[in-house]
Amino acid sequence: MEAYRTQIKIKDPKHFGLRIGIARLLVGIITVFILQAAFAFIFSPGGFVYAYELSGAAGEAAVRGFGVLFLMWNVPYLFAILDPVRYRLALYFAMFTQLIGLIGVSCIFFTLSVEHVTLRNTNLRFIVFNAIGLLLLAIAYFLVKDSLPYKYGQTLGTNGRLNVRL
């Protein structure tokens, strides 16, 4: 691990730690909200069944399933929090995941008829969350992108990983 850190060419070493810390904080904020929603959906699905116009045991199972999907969705965020430079691919995946969520929920929202007020409001909340999340992840990316090692086609040397810089 130390060999990795000594080979990074940092453009702004004075503010490197602060930028990484802010990036971690931004990704962490999104992660906390996703985990909170996941655990609420898994452990208290009855409170959310109506928001999806569902009912009964089948509705609760569907909401629990949403919670499990949120946990799965959260995996790249956890790696991006650990080290957004070393695990920058996880940061990219988190941004793409958030973008897919924003586009997907927006498509669902615009296909719902106006009679489904509760469901449309639920989807609107997810659109807002995904848009804010994508913005925070993009800020985190721009905070660390100048600290990314090397250019495309070069390796880190001792650990031999190829680094792609977007």
Secondary structure by P-SEA (a helix, b strand, c coil): caaaaaacccccccaaaaaaaaaaaaaaaaaaaaaaaaaaaaccccccccccccccaaaaaaaaaaaaaaaaaaaaaaaaaaccccaaaaaaaaaaaaaaaaaaaaaaaaaccccaaaaaaaaaaaaaaaaaaaaaaaaaaaaccccccccccccccccbbbbbcc
